[in-house]
Protein backbone atom coordinates (compact mmCIF):
# COMPACT_ATOMS: atom_id res chain seq x y z
CA UNK A 1 0.00 0.00 0.00
CA UNK A 2 3.07 2.24 0.07
CA UNK A 3 2.55 5.35 -2.04
CA UNK A 4 -1.15 4.64 -2.53
CA UNK A 5 -3.57 7.46 -1.84
CA UNK A 6 -6.14 5.34 0.01
CA UNK A 7 -8.59 8.22 0.38
CA UNK A 8 -8.54 8.85 -3.37
CA UNK A 9 -9.14 5.16 -4.09
CA UNK A 10 -12.08 5.05 -1.68
CA UNK A 11 -13.54 8.13 -3.35
CA UNK A 12 -13.17 6.53 -6.79
CA UNK A 13 -14.99 3.48 -5.50
CA UNK A 14 -17.71 5.57 -3.88
CA UNK A 15 -18.39 7.53 -7.06
CA UNK A 16 -17.92 4.60 -9.46
CA UNK A 17 -18.40 4.53 -12.43
CA UNK A 18 -17.31 8.17 -12.65
CA UNK A 19 -13.74 8.52 -13.83
CA UNK A 20 -13.65 5.22 -15.71
CA UNK A 21 -11.15 5.26 -18.58
CA UNK A 22 -12.72 4.43 -21.94
CA UNK A 23 -11.05 4.20 -25.36
CA UNK A 24 -11.16 7.49 -27.24
CA UNK A 25 -13.76 7.30 -30.01
CA UNK A 26 -14.79 3.80 -28.94
CA UNK A 27 -17.98 2.37 -27.51
CA UNK A 28 -19.14 4.09 -24.31
CA UNK A 29 -20.66 1.84 -21.68
CA UNK A 30 -24.14 2.72 -20.48
CA UNK A 31 -26.52 1.85 -17.69
CA UNK A 32 -27.26 -1.60 -19.14
CA UNK A 33 -23.80 -2.73 -17.96
CA UNK A 34 -24.43 -1.39 -14.46
CA UNK A 35 -27.86 -3.02 -14.31
CA UNK A 36 -26.32 -6.35 -15.31
CA UNK A 37 -23.69 -6.07 -12.57
CA UNK A 38 -26.43 -5.55 -9.99
CA UNK A 39 -28.69 -8.29 -11.40
CA UNK A 40 -26.01 -11.01 -11.49
CA UNK A 41 -25.59 -13.21 -8.42
CA UNK A 42 -22.02 -14.53 -8.63
CA UNK A 43 -21.88 -15.96 -5.12
CA UNK A 44 -19.20 -15.27 -2.53
CA UNK A 45 -15.61 -16.28 -3.29
CA UNK A 46 -16.61 -17.55 -6.72
CA UNK A 47 -14.52 -17.29 -9.87
CA UNK A 48 -16.00 -15.89 -13.05
CA UNK A 49 -15.52 -14.48 -16.52
CA UNK A 50 -16.79 -11.30 -18.17
CA UNK A 51 -17.08 -12.02 -21.90
CA UNK A 52 -16.47 -8.99 -24.11
CA UNK A 53 -15.57 -6.96 -21.03
CA UNK A 54 -14.80 -3.66 -22.78
CA UNK A 55 -13.30 -1.23 -20.26
CA UNK A 56 -14.11 -3.64 -17.43
CA UNK A 57 -17.20 -1.93 -16.03
CA UNK A 58 -19.30 -5.06 -15.36
CA UNK A 59 -16.53 -7.09 -13.73
CA UNK A 60 -15.33 -4.17 -11.62
CA UNK A 61 -18.87 -3.36 -10.48
CA UNK A 62 -19.30 -7.00 -9.46
CA UNK A 63 -16.11 -6.78 -7.40
CA UNK A 64 -17.32 -3.64 -5.66
CA UNK A 65 -20.52 -5.49 -4.77
CA UNK A 66 -18.90 -8.84 -3.92
CA UNK A 67 -15.25 -8.29 -2.91
CA UNK A 68 -14.69 -12.04 -2.49
CA UNK A 69 -15.11 -12.94 -6.17
CA UNK A 70 -12.43 -13.08 -8.84
CA UNK A 71 -13.12 -12.00 -12.42
CA UNK A 72 -11.25 -12.47 -15.70
CA UNK A 73 -12.28 -10.15 -18.50
CA UNK A 74 -12.05 -11.39 -22.08
CA UNK A 75 -11.86 -8.71 -24.76
CA UNK A 76 -10.75 -8.59 -28.40
CA UNK A 77 -10.00 -4.85 -28.65
CA UNK A 78 -6.49 -3.84 -27.54
CA UNK A 79 -7.43 -0.32 -26.43
CA UNK A 80 -10.29 -1.67 -24.32
CA UNK A 81 -7.95 -4.17 -22.69
CA UNK A 82 -5.56 -1.37 -21.73
CA UNK A 83 -8.45 0.69 -20.36
CA UNK A 84 -9.81 -2.23 -18.32
CA UNK A 85 -6.40 -2.91 -16.77
CA UNK A 86 -5.95 0.78 -15.93
CA UNK A 87 -9.42 0.94 -14.35
CA UNK A 88 -8.68 -2.10 -12.19
CA UNK A 89 -5.42 -0.51 -11.04
CA UNK A 90 -7.16 2.78 -10.27
CA UNK A 91 -9.67 1.01 -8.02
CA UNK A 92 -7.00 -1.24 -6.42
CA UNK A 93 -8.79 -4.28 -7.81
CA UNK A 94 -6.08 -5.65 -10.11
CA UNK A 95 -5.49 -8.50 -7.66
CA UNK A 96 -9.05 -9.67 -8.25
CA UNK A 97 -9.62 -8.55 -11.83
CA UNK A 98 -7.46 -9.50 -14.79
CA UNK A 99 -8.06 -9.05 -18.50
CA UNK A 100 -6.86 -11.06 -21.47
CA UNK A 101 -7.21 -10.77 -25.21
CA UNK A 102 -9.53 -13.25 -26.82
CA UNK A 103 -12.27 -13.71 -29.38
CA UNK A 104 -15.45 -15.03 -27.78
CA UNK A 105 -15.93 -17.28 -30.79
CA UNK A 106 -12.78 -19.27 -30.05
CA UNK A 107 -11.62 -18.40 -26.50
CA UNK A 108 -11.68 -21.12 -23.86
CA UNK A 109 -10.63 -20.96 -20.19
CA UNK A 110 -7.93 -23.14 -18.69
CA UNK A 111 -10.38 -24.22 -15.97
CA UNK A 112 -14.15 -24.12 -15.70
CA UNK A 113 -15.61 -21.24 -13.68
CA UNK A 114 -18.58 -20.60 -11.40
CA UNK A 115 -20.22 -17.77 -13.33
CA UNK A 116 -20.10 -15.86 -16.60
CA UNK A 117 -21.49 -12.41 -17.33
CA UNK A 118 -21.83 -10.67 -20.68
CA UNK A 119 -23.23 -7.54 -22.28
CA UNK A 120 -23.06 -8.81 -25.87
CA UNK A 121 -23.84 -6.90 -29.08
CA UNK A 122 -27.59 -6.45 -29.41
CA UNK A 123 -28.11 -5.99 -33.14
CA UNK A 124 -27.72 -8.30 -36.09
CA UNK A 125 -25.55 -6.97 -38.90
CA UNK A 126 -27.59 -4.92 -41.35
CA UNK A 127 -30.19 -3.93 -38.75
CA UNK A 128 -30.10 -0.51 -37.14
CA UNK A 129 -27.76 2.47 -37.48
CA UNK A 130 -24.13 1.58 -38.04
CA UNK A 131 -21.67 2.90 -35.45
CA UNK A 132 -18.67 5.01 -36.33
CA UNK A 133 -15.41 3.17 -35.75
CA UNK A 134 -14.64 -0.54 -35.57
CA UNK A 135 -14.81 -0.84 -31.78
CA UNK A 136 -18.26 0.76 -31.61
CA UNK A 137 -19.55 -1.47 -34.41
CA UNK A 138 -18.17 -4.56 -32.69
CA UNK A 139 -19.82 -3.57 -29.40
CA UNK A 140 -23.26 -2.88 -30.92
CA UNK A 141 -23.49 -5.28 -33.86
CA UNK A 142 -22.78 -8.98 -34.25
CA UNK A 143 -19.97 -8.47 -36.74
CA UNK A 144 -17.43 -10.58 -34.82
CA UNK A 145 -19.62 -12.62 -32.52
CA UNK A 146 -23.29 -13.60 -32.38
CA UNK A 147 -25.23 -14.23 -29.19
CA UNK A 148 -25.08 -17.93 -30.04
CA UNK A 149 -21.29 -17.61 -29.88
CA UNK A 150 -21.47 -15.96 -26.47
CA UNK A 151 -23.83 -18.68 -25.21
CA UNK A 152 -21.55 -21.41 -26.57
CA UNK A 153 -18.48 -19.85 -24.96
CA UNK A 154 -20.29 -19.43 -21.64
CA UNK A 155 -21.47 -23.04 -21.66
CA UNK A 156 -17.95 -24.35 -22.29
CA UNK A 157 -16.47 -22.07 -19.60
CA UNK A 158 -19.01 -22.95 -16.90
CA UNK A 159 -18.95 -25.85 -14.50
CA UNK A 160 -22.20 -27.81 -14.13
CA UNK A 161 -24.80 -25.63 -12.34
CA UNK A 162 -22.72 -22.55 -13.08
CA UNK A 163 -24.55 -19.32 -13.95
CA UNK A 164 -24.55 -17.29 -17.15
CA UNK A 165 -26.10 -13.83 -16.72
CA UNK A 166 -26.51 -11.30 -19.50
CA UNK A 167 -28.41 -8.25 -20.71
CA UNK A 168 -30.01 -7.97 -24.14
CA UNK A 169 -33.06 -6.57 -25.91
CA UNK A 170 -36.55 -8.14 -25.70
CA UNK A 171 -37.11 -8.26 -29.46
CA UNK A 172 -34.35 -10.87 -29.70
CA UNK A 173 -35.83 -13.15 -27.02
CA UNK A 174 -36.88 -15.98 -29.38
CA UNK A 175 -33.35 -16.21 -30.82
CA UNK A 176 -31.81 -15.89 -27.35
CA UNK A 177 -33.90 -18.73 -25.99
CA UNK A 178 -33.02 -20.93 -28.95
CA UNK A 179 -29.28 -20.30 -28.49
CA UNK A 180 -29.49 -20.97 -24.75
CA UNK A 181 -31.37 -24.24 -25.30
CA UNK A 182 -28.87 -25.37 -27.92
CA UNK A 183 -26.03 -24.92 -25.42
CA UNK A 184 -27.64 -26.51 -22.37
CA UNK A 185 -28.25 -23.22 -20.55
CA UNK A 186 -31.59 -23.20 -18.75
CA UNK A 187 -33.24 -19.78 -18.18
CA UNK A 188 -33.97 -19.47 -14.46
CA UNK A 189 -34.52 -15.77 -13.73
CA UNK A 190 -35.61 -12.89 -15.97
CA UNK A 191 -36.41 -9.22 -15.44
CA UNK A 192 -37.69 -6.82 -18.07
CA UNK A 193 -36.52 -3.20 -17.91
CA UNK A 194 -38.89 -0.43 -19.03
CA UNK A 195 -38.05 3.19 -19.75
CA UNK A 196 -41.30 4.28 -18.05
CA UNK A 197 -44.20 2.46 -16.52
CA UNK A 198 -46.38 2.93 -19.61
CA UNK A 199 -43.69 2.04 -22.18
CA UNK A 200 -42.67 -1.29 -23.73
CA UNK A 201 -39.66 -3.08 -22.28
CA UNK A 202 -36.32 -1.92 -23.71
CA UNK A 203 -33.97 -4.41 -22.03
CA UNK A 204 -34.08 -7.92 -20.61
CA UNK A 205 -31.84 -9.17 -17.81
CA UNK A 206 -31.51 -12.95 -17.64
CA UNK A 207 -29.80 -15.54 -15.47
CA UNK A 208 -29.35 -19.07 -16.79
CA UNK A 209 -27.89 -22.22 -15.26
CA UNK A 210 -25.82 -24.82 -17.07
CA UNK A 211 -27.65 -28.16 -16.97
CA UNK A 212 -30.26 -26.61 -14.70
CA UNK A 213 -33.77 -27.92 -14.21
CA UNK A 214 -36.78 -26.33 -15.85
CA UNK A 215 -38.59 -23.41 -14.25
CA UNK A 216 -38.25 -19.72 -15.05
CA UNK A 217 -38.95 -16.97 -12.52
CA UNK A 218 -40.07 -13.71 -14.14
CA UNK A 219 -39.37 -10.91 -11.69
CA UNK A 220 -41.35 -7.68 -11.38
CA UNK A 221 -40.60 -5.13 -14.13
CA UNK A 222 -37.86 -2.60 -13.40
CA UNK A 223 -38.87 0.98 -14.29
CA UNK A 224 -36.04 3.38 -15.12
CA UNK A 225 -37.55 6.86 -15.34
CA UNK A 226 -40.29 9.06 -14.00
CA UNK A 227 -41.24 12.54 -15.14
CA UNK A 228 -40.85 14.10 -18.57
CA UNK A 229 -38.47 16.51 -20.26
CA UNK A 230 -36.37 18.49 -17.80
CA UNK A 231 -38.19 16.76 -14.94
CA UNK A 232 -36.96 13.30 -16.00
CA UNK A 233 -35.38 11.40 -13.13
CA UNK A 234 -34.34 7.85 -12.42
CA UNK A 235 -36.86 6.14 -10.16
CA UNK A 236 -36.08 5.37 -6.54
CA UNK A 237 -36.70 1.73 -7.42
CA UNK A 238 -33.89 1.56 -9.99
CA UNK A 239 -31.42 3.47 -7.77
CA UNK A 240 -32.14 1.03 -4.93
CA UNK A 241 -31.62 -1.85 -7.36
CA UNK A 242 -28.44 -0.33 -8.78
CA UNK A 243 -26.81 2.20 -6.41
CA UNK A 244 -24.08 2.88 -9.01
CA UNK A 245 -26.67 4.98 -10.88
CA UNK A 246 -27.02 7.38 -7.97
CA UNK A 247 -24.04 9.41 -9.20
CA UNK A 248 -26.19 10.72 -12.06
CA UNK A 249 -29.88 10.40 -11.13
CA UNK A 250 -31.14 12.54 -14.01
CA UNK A 251 -29.67 10.50 -16.83
CA UNK A 252 -31.83 8.96 -19.53
CA UNK A 253 -28.90 7.43 -21.39
CA UNK A 254 -29.13 3.79 -22.43
CA UNK A 255 -27.42 1.54 -24.92
C-alpha positions in Angstrom: 0.0 0.0 0.0 3.1 2.2 0.1 2.5 5.4 -2.0 -1.2 4.6 -2.5 -3.6 7.5 -1.8 -6.1 5.3 0.0 -8.6 8.2 0.4 -8.5 8.8 -3.4 -9.1 5.2 -4.1 -12.1 5.1 -1.7 -13.5 8.1 -3.4 -13.2 6.5 -6.8 -15.0 3.5 -5.5 -17.7 5.6 -3.9 -18.4 7.5 -7.1 -17.9 4.6 -9.5 -18.4 4.5 -12.4 -17.3 8.2 -12.6 -13.7 8.5 -13.8 -13.6 5.2 -15.7 -11.1 5.3 -18.6 -12.7 4.4 -21.9 -11.0 4.2 -25.4 -11.2 7.5 -27.2 -13.8 7.3 -30.0 -14.8 3.8 -28.9 -18.0 2.4 -27.5 -19.1 4.1 -24.3 -20.7 1.8 -21.7 -24.1 2.7 -20.5 -26.5 1.8 -17.7 -27.3 -1.6 -19.1 -23.8 -2.7 -18.0 -24.4 -1.4 -14.5 -27.9 -3.0 -14.3 -26.3 -6.3 -15.3 -23.7 -6.1 -12.6 -26.4 -5.6 -10.0 -28.7 -8.3 -11.4 -26.0 -11.0 -11.5 -25.6 -13.2 -8.4 -22.0 -14.5 -8.6 -21.9 -16.0 -5.1 -19.2 -15.3 -2.5 -15.6 -16.3 -3.3 -16.6 -17.5 -6.7 -14.5 -17.3 -9.9 -16.0 -15.9 -13.1 -15.5 -14.5 -16.5 -16.8 -11.3 -18.2 -17.1 -12.0 -21.9 -16.5 -9.0 -24.1 -15.6 -7.0 -21.0 -14.8 -3.7 -22.8 -13.3 -1.2 -20.3 -14.1 -3.6 -17.4 -17.2 -1.9 -16.0 -19.3 -5.1 -15.4 -16.5 -7.1 -13.7 -15.3 -4.2 -11.6 -18.9 -3.4 -10.5 -19.3 -7.0 -9.5 -16.1 -6.8 -7.4 -17.3 -3.6 -5.7 -20.5 -5.5 -4.8 -18.9 -8.8 -3.9 -15.2 -8.3 -2.9 -14.7 -12.0 -2.5 -15.1 -12.9 -6.2 -12.4 -13.1 -8.8 -13.1 -12.0 -12.4 -11.3 -12.5 -15.7 -12.3 -10.1 -18.5 -12.0 -11.4 -22.1 -11.9 -8.7 -24.8 -10.7 -8.6 -28.4 -10.0 -4.9 -28.7 -6.5 -3.8 -27.5 -7.4 -0.3 -26.4 -10.3 -1.7 -24.3 -7.9 -4.2 -22.7 -5.6 -1.4 -21.7 -8.5 0.7 -20.4 -9.8 -2.2 -18.3 -6.4 -2.9 -16.8 -6.0 0.8 -15.9 -9.4 0.9 -14.4 -8.7 -2.1 -12.2 -5.4 -0.5 -11.0 -7.2 2.8 -10.3 -9.7 1.0 -8.0 -7.0 -1.2 -6.4 -8.8 -4.3 -7.8 -6.1 -5.7 -10.1 -5.5 -8.5 -7.7 -9.1 -9.7 -8.2 -9.6 -8.5 -11.8 -7.5 -9.5 -14.8 -8.1 -9.1 -18.5 -6.9 -11.1 -21.5 -7.2 -10.8 -25.2 -9.5 -13.3 -26.8 -12.3 -13.7 -29.4 -15.5 -15.0 -27.8 -15.9 -17.3 -30.8 -12.8 -19.3 -30.1 -11.6 -18.4 -26.5 -11.7 -21.1 -23.9 -10.6 -21.0 -20.2 -7.9 -23.1 -18.7 -10.4 -24.2 -16.0 -14.2 -24.1 -15.7 -15.6 -21.2 -13.7 -18.6 -20.6 -11.4 -20.2 -17.8 -13.3 -20.1 -15.9 -16.6 -21.5 -12.4 -17.3 -21.8 -10.7 -20.7 -23.2 -7.5 -22.3 -23.1 -8.8 -25.9 -23.8 -6.9 -29.1 -27.6 -6.4 -29.4 -28.1 -6.0 -33.1 -27.7 -8.3 -36.1 -25.6 -7.0 -38.9 -27.6 -4.9 -41.3 -30.2 -3.9 -38.8 -30.1 -0.5 -37.1 -27.8 2.5 -37.5 -24.1 1.6 -38.0 -21.7 2.9 -35.5 -18.7 5.0 -36.3 -15.4 3.2 -35.8 -14.6 -0.5 -35.6 -14.8 -0.8 -31.8 -18.3 0.8 -31.6 -19.6 -1.5 -34.4 -18.2 -4.6 -32.7 -19.8 -3.6 -29.4 -23.3 -2.9 -30.9 -23.5 -5.3 -33.9 -22.8 -9.0 -34.2 -20.0 -8.5 -36.7 -17.4 -10.6 -34.8 -19.6 -12.6 -32.5 -23.3 -13.6 -32.4 -25.2 -14.2 -29.2 -25.1 -17.9 -30.0 -21.3 -17.6 -29.9 -21.5 -16.0 -26.5 -23.8 -18.7 -25.2 -21.6 -21.4 -26.6 -18.5 -19.9 -25.0 -20.3 -19.4 -21.6 -21.5 -23.0 -21.7 -17.9 -24.3 -22.3 -16.5 -22.1 -19.6 -19.0 -22.9 -16.9 -19.0 -25.8 -14.5 -22.2 -27.8 -14.1 -24.8 -25.6 -12.3 -22.7 -22.6 -13.1 -24.6 -19.3 -14.0 -24.5 -17.3 -17.1 -26.1 -13.8 -16.7 -26.5 -11.3 -19.5 -28.4 -8.2 -20.7 -30.0 -8.0 -24.1 -33.1 -6.6 -25.9 -36.5 -8.1 -25.7 -37.1 -8.3 -29.5 -34.4 -10.9 -29.7 -35.8 -13.2 -27.0 -36.9 -16.0 -29.4 -33.4 -16.2 -30.8 -31.8 -15.9 -27.3 -33.9 -18.7 -26.0 -33.0 -20.9 -28.9 -29.3 -20.3 -28.5 -29.5 -21.0 -24.7 -31.4 -24.2 -25.3 -28.9 -25.4 -27.9 -26.0 -24.9 -25.4 -27.6 -26.5 -22.4 -28.2 -23.2 -20.5 -31.6 -23.2 -18.8 -33.2 -19.8 -18.2 -34.0 -19.5 -14.5 -34.5 -15.8 -13.7 -35.6 -12.9 -16.0 -36.4 -9.2 -15.4 -37.7 -6.8 -18.1 -36.5 -3.2 -17.9 -38.9 -0.4 -19.0 -38.1 3.2 -19.8 -41.3 4.3 -18.1 -44.2 2.5 -16.5 -46.4 2.9 -19.6 -43.7 2.0 -22.2 -42.7 -1.3 -23.7 -39.7 -3.1 -22.3 -36.3 -1.9 -23.7 -34.0 -4.4 -22.0 -34.1 -7.9 -20.6 -31.8 -9.2 -17.8 -31.5 -13.0 -17.6 -29.8 -15.5 -15.5 -29.4 -19.1 -16.8 -27.9 -22.2 -15.3 -25.8 -24.8 -17.1 -27.6 -28.2 -17.0 -30.3 -26.6 -14.7 -33.8 -27.9 -14.2 -36.8 -26.3 -15.9 -38.6 -23.4 -14.2 -38.3 -19.7 -15.1 -38.9 -17.0 -12.5 -40.1 -13.7 -14.1 -39.4 -10.9 -11.7 -41.3 -7.7 -11.4 -40.6 -5.1 -14.1 -37.9 -2.6 -13.4 -38.9 1.0 -14.3 -36.0 3.4 -15.1 -37.5 6.9 -15.3 -40.3 9.1 -14.0 -41.2 12.5 -15.1 -40.8 14.1 -18.6 -38.5 16.5 -20.3 -36.4 18.5 -17.8 -38.2 16.8 -14.9 -37.0 13.3 -16.0 -35.4 11.4 -13.1 -34.3 7.9 -12.4 -36.9 6.1 -10.2 -36.1 5.4 -6.5 -36.7 1.7 -7.4 -33.9 1.6 -10.0 -31.4 3.5 -7.8 -32.1 1.0 -4.9 -31.6 -1.9 -7.4 -28.4 -0.3 -8.8 -26.8 2.2 -6.4 -24.1 2.9 -9.0 -26.7 5.0 -10.9 -27.0 7.4 -8.0 -24.0 9.4 -9.2 -26.2 10.7 -12.1 -29.9 10.4 -11.1 -31.1 12.5 -14.0 -29.7 10.5 -16.8 -31.8 9.0 -19.5 -28.9 7.4 -21.4 -29.1 3.8 -22.4 -27.4 1.5 -24.9 
